[in-house]
Amino acid sequence: MSLIQKARLKSLWVMHYDCGSCNGCDIEILAALTPKFDVERFGIVNIGDPKQADVLLVTGPANHRNKEVLTNLFDQMPAPKLVMAIGTCACSGGIFHNCANVLGGIDKVIPVDVYIPGCAVRPEAIIDGVVLALNKLAGLAPVDDEEEA
Ligand code: SF4
């Protein structure tokens, strides 16, 4: 494992994008960052610049309006990069799946590495997903995380 790879495992930088959620899952991401759940103990820092992000956290379903923004953010991230679908809406469209303009889960637009279902998803599940993402970066997790999340 290279030095950069080792360093990245100790300081994962994440970026959050709300694709059009009800904000329930966004609040749970904030909760995961607060001292109570404290994902920063894993070296995780929340940032706003895709060019410096290792992981893209997405809440809400993909739709015709946000698909270009989502693709744009993903394309700006340097490799290796991971995408986490946070909440049932991001995983499959959730309660919005039959709505006009909705495409479904975000994997209809960009590749997803870790799926974290739940409505709203609990901070503990987000932390579990982060550990899966870390294992994936370390080459320890299987390629298909869909069944495990
Ligand atoms: S999964 Fe539930 S809480 Fe999360 S964005 Fe969808 S409706 Fe809201």
Residues whose N, C-alpha, C, O or C-beta is under 5 A from the ligand:
A	BS01	SF4	S21 C22 N23 G24 C25 G60 G87 T88 C89 G94 I95 G118 C119 A120
